[in-house]
Structures are given as C-alpha cells and as structure tokens.
Amino acid sequence: MIAYGVDNVSGNYVRILGPVGILAAGQAVPLVRRKQRLLLALLALESNRPVSFSRIVSILWPAHVPAGARNQVHVHICALRRALAAIAGGEECLETRNDGYVLNVPPVDVDAHRFERAVTDSERAWARGRQVEAHRILCAALDLWHGTPLEGLDGVFALSESARLQERRQMILERRLDLDLAMGKHAEALAELAALVAVDPLHQGFQRRRILALHCCERTAQALSACRGVRRLLVDELGIEAGEQINSLELALLRGVRAEELVAEAVGRV
C-alpha cells in the first residue's frame, strides 16, 4: 500500500484538486496560459486514455473554433510536454495517439486519481478491521485538496468537473466524520460538525452527524432539540420536511438506542 499524504511522497503531481498545475519535487512548474491549464486538466482526468483532437478543440473553444486551432493545440501540447518532463524524470509521458493525445502517468501522479485510490484502500483496510490505518488514509486523502477543483477555469467542462469533484469530496468528508465517531473521536467530530453546520445549516448530512455526535457525547437532550431545530429550519427556509435519515435518527434517540449502535449503522452505510 502506498503512502498517500502529501508530505510522504516524492512531491511530483499533476494537481487538479485546487488550482490546476504541476508540482515537481514539491515546486510549482509555471503554466501561465489558461488554455494550457484547461488542457492539462482534461488530459489528467482522462489519464492513460486517448483524448481526441475534436474533443480538445470543443473544450478549449466551446463557442467559436479559430482557424488556427490545430496549430494552437500543438503549441499548448509542446508547452505541456516540457512542463510534464519535470515529473516524469525527463521521459516522454504525453504522447500523440491517432488523432489526439494521451497522458501516460501512474494514477497516483494525478491528485484526483490518488484521492480515489486512497478512498478505496481506506475502505479495504476498514473491512479488514484495521481502523486506525483506514482513518489515517482517509485523512491523508482529504489533505490532497488545496482549494476548489479546477480553480480559476471556466466553461462547461471545467465547471461541471469542479462540481462533480466537490460533491465527491463532500461525500468522503462525511465518511471520514463517520469514522471519527466510530473511533471515539466524539468531541473532535462535534467541533468540526458545528463549524460545518454554521457555514451550511441546510446540509442534512452534516446536521444528522452533528446530532449523532451530540448523542455520542452524552448530550442526548441537546441532540433531540437539534432535531426539532433542523426540521423547523428546513420548513422555514426551503419549505421541505427533513429527510428520512434525520427522522429515523430522532426516533432512535427517543427510543433510547445506544450511540454505539447508531454509529455502527452509519459506518456500515457506504
């Protein structure tokens, strides 16, 4: 199993989980032009799979394709080849393939793919009873993020990929909070959840976990009060009822279900 933490690897990365760029031995390789960063993001997200010239053009120029598009793409590819040589030990990793290009790098050399591999390894470790290791890997995976994914880029491709990646990060953050509770880190999880809810009070996933964390901290009366508060807030702000998970949690609290049982159920819900 590889080491996932930023401080535990060579420092060679294509970075997507924040401003797009290249790190070589921990140092940023300059990519001044926006279209070069956009092209790098596309090739990195599709790493080890060919990307056709027509798709590249449609993403770089979604509204109007200039007459010299092919030459401009070639210029951007040449610039990326020089920059990527820094993370490939001078070897060619950006290849021409039929009528397109492919970025041939190990998945762990792209932070978004490294993140997904870490999530998978964390789940495997947890399933094998290695809770501390699973939690550590998931924390390191989240440490790979350094801002809004594809930050500074616009267009349909960049915005849709950014939204998809942000949704994925939120899902894994919720998973890590579940593992925090399962490992007895109740106070730490509650403090973090309080901060998350303060920023996004309508997020039912964070609210449900905050209620559960209160119960874990033996503050069940406050947890029940929080249930009522969340239900009122959702009706007042959105005109909707709380979801099934919050309602079922409230019923479990009223029935006196132990925190350990509720946490075990939450961890098992992948």
NUTI-418763 format. One line per 5 residues: number of its first residue (from 1); their letters; for each residue x, y negated, z negated of C-alpha. Coordinates in pm, whole numbers, always signed. Layout:
! residues N
NUM) A) X,Y,Z  ...
END
This chain:
! residues 270
1) MIAYG) +0,+0,+0  +137,-340,+97  +175,-641,-129  -92,-897,-45  -1,-1201,-246
6) VDNVS) +142,-1498,-60  +448,-1500,-285  +516,-1130,-233  +559,-1118,+144  +809,-1247,+398
11) GNYVR) +620,-1573,+449  +561,-1504,+821  +199,-1566,+911  -46,-1689,+1164  -277,-1891,+944
16) ILGPV) -647,-1925,+1015  -795,-1941,+664  -744,-2316,+648  -574,-2546,+900  -458,-2326,+1188
21) GILAA) -83,-2287,+1215  +222,-2066,+1193  +441,-2004,+891  +794,-1872,+940  +978,-1779,+620
26) GQAVP) +728,-1997,+436  +793,-2302,+652  +532,-2450,+888  +607,-2435,+1261  +465,-2756,+1416
31) LVRRK) +172,-2725,+1656  +76,-3081,+1733  -182,-3028,+2006  -535,-2939,+1903  -590,-2709,+2202
36) QRLLL) -279,-2511,+2111  -416,-2454,+1761  -755,-2360,+1904  -593,-2114,+2146  -383,-1968,+1865
41) ALLAL) -693,-1918,+1652  -868,-1735,+1936  -571,-1508,+2010  -511,-1438,+1640  -873,-1347,+1569
46) ESNRP) -857,-1114,+1870  -501,-997,+1796  -395,-678,+1975  -691,-715,+2213  -663,-889,+2552
51) VSFSR) -839,-1224,+2586  -936,-1309,+2943  -837,-1631,+3110  -1203,-1714,+3172  -1284,-1686,+2802
56) IVSIL) -986,-1903,+2709  -1100,-2171,+2953  -1458,-2162,+2826  -1339,-2221,+2469  -1075,-2485,+2544
61) WPAHV) -1305,-2678,+2781  -1667,-2589,+2692  -1822,-2887,+2872  -1607,-2953,+3179  -1317,-2749,+3317
66) PAGAR) -1041,-2972,+3460  -888,-2899,+3799  -553,-2807,+3647  -692,-2577,+3377  -475,-2279,+3470
71) NQVHV) -155,-2483,+3453  -261,-2639,+3123  -332,-2296,+2973  +12,-2182,+3088  +173,-2484,+2918
76) HICAL) -7,-2406,+2593  +88,-2037,+2615  +455,-2124,+2665  +446,-2351,+2360  +281,-2078,+2151
81) RRALA) +537,-1821,+2267  +820,-2041,+2140  +644,-2101,+1809  +547,-1737,+1758  +904,-1620,+1819
86) AIAGG) +980,-1754,+1472  +757,-1494,+1306  +848,-1209,+1543  +1223,-1220,+1492  +1274,-1369,+1836
91) EECLE) +1082,-1089,+2008  +801,-1147,+2254  +464,-1097,+2088  +238,-1299,+2320  +205,-1100,+2640
96) TRNDG) +37,-1159,+2973  -220,-884,+3027  -402,-862,+3362  -579,-1198,+3392  -536,-1300,+3030
101) YVLNV) -319,-1274,+2721  -282,-1059,+2411  -117,-1143,+2080  +60,-826,+1968  +129,-856,+1596
106) PPVDV) +67,-630,+1298  -273,-712,+1143  -102,-825,+823  +70,-1104,+1019  -267,-1282,+1060
111) DAHRF) -406,-1401,+728  -770,-1330,+821  -688,-968,+905  -464,-933,+599  -757,-1055,+392
116) ERAVT) -989,-785,+530  -730,-512,+480  -686,-622,+120  -1061,-607,+61  -1071,-250,+193
121) DSERA) -774,-145,-20  -931,-303,-328  -1250,-103,-281  -1050,+217,-235  -850,+151,-550
126) WARGR) -1167,+82,-747  -1327,+404,-620  -1022,+595,-744  -1051,+443,-1091  -758,+202,-1053
131) QVEAH) -948,-102,-1176  -654,-328,-1258  -498,-268,-918  -829,-325,-738  -883,-653,-919
136) RILCA) -527,-771,-854  -553,-700,-480  -884,-884,-452  -743,-1188,-635  -442,-1189,-400
141) ALDLW) -675,-1165,-100  -862,-1476,-210  -529,-1654,-267  -467,-1629,+109  -725,-1903,+164
146) HGTPL) -586,-2256,+181  -886,-2463,+286  -1175,-2447,+528  -1101,-2189,+801  -1005,-2339,+1138
151) EGLDG) -998,-2675,+966  -972,-2972,+1200  -1101,-2785,+1505  -1441,-2838,+1664  -1652,-2682,+1936
156) VFALS) -1894,-2389,+1922  -1623,-2123,+1886  -1434,-2293,+1604  -1743,-2393,+1409  -1912,-2052,+1439
161) ESARL) -1596,-1864,+1339  -1539,-2102,+1049  -1894,-2046,+924  -1857,-1668,+958  -1529,-1665,+767
166) QERRQ) -1662,-1891,+492  -1960,-1662,+445  -1724,-1367,+420  -1509,-1542,+160  -1815,-1621,-48
171) MILER) -1920,-1257,-39  -1576,-1142,-157  -1564,-1411,-426  -1891,-1273,-561  -1741,-926,-553
176) RLDLD) -1437,-1044,-748  -1663,-1205,-1008  -1842,-870,-1047  -1506,-703,-1107  -1418,-974,-1361
181) LAMGK) -1727,-881,-1560  -1661,-510,-1525  -1310,-557,-1665  -1433,-754,-1964  -1325,-1097,-1841
186) HAEAL) -1660,-1236,-1950  -1560,-1580,-2075  -1336,-1647,-1774  -1608,-1543,-1531  -1868,-1753,-1711
191) AELAA) -1648,-2064,-1695  -1584,-2016,-1324  -1950,-1949,-1252  -2056,-2258,-1443  -1829,-2464,-1218
196) LVAVD) -1960,-2293,-903  -2322,-2346,-1004  -2253,-2712,-1081  -2143,-2755,-718  -2412,-2534,-564
201) PLHQG) -2703,-2492,-807  -2930,-2336,-542  -2696,-2044,-476  -2886,-1748,-617  -2585,-1515,-612
206) FQRRR) -2382,-1745,-836  -2682,-1816,-1058  -2754,-1446,-1106  -2394,-1376,-1201  -2390,-1671,-1443
211) ILALH) -2699,-1530,-1615  -2535,-1188,-1635  -2214,-1342,-1770  -2413,-1516,-2044  -2565,-1180,-2137
216) CCERT) -2217,-1023,-2141  -2104,-1299,-2380  -2394,-1206,-2612  -2580,-1526,-2525  -2894,-1348,-2407
221) AQALS) -3135,-1621,-2518  -2943,-1870,-2303  -2945,-1619,-2018  -3325,-1595,-2033  -3352,-1972,-2047
226) ACRGV) -3124,-1991,-1742  -3356,-1750,-1557  -3650,-1981,-1615  -3445,-2284,-1517  -3333,-2126,-1190
231) RRLLV) -3688,-2028,-1098  -3811,-2384,-1162  -3522,-2533,-966  -3586,-2317,-661  -3954,-2404,-659
236) DELGI) -3893,-2776,-711  -3608,-2811,-461  -3688,-2555,-193  -4046,-2453,-256  -3948,-2087,-284
241) EAGEQ) -3959,-1823,-553  -3645,-1668,-697  -3521,-1357,-521  -3575,-1001,-638  -3229,-972,-795
246) INSLE) -3285,-1264,-1032  -3635,-1146,-1119  -3521,-791,-1187  -3234,-919,-1399  -3475,-1125,-1608
251) LALLR) -3695,-819,-1662  -3390,-616,-1763  -3294,-880,-2020  -3646,-880,-2162  -3633,-501,-2188
256) GVRAE) -3302,-516,-2374  -3091,-341,-2112  -2728,-348,-2222  -2486,-576,-2040  -2255,-283,-1958
261) ELVAE) -2533,-108,-1766  -2620,-419,-1568  -2257,-485,-1481  -2207,-125,-1370  -2510,-160,-1144
266) AVGRV) -2376,-486,-999  -2032,-339,-929  -2190,-42,-756  -2383,-276,-525  -2131,-333,-245
END
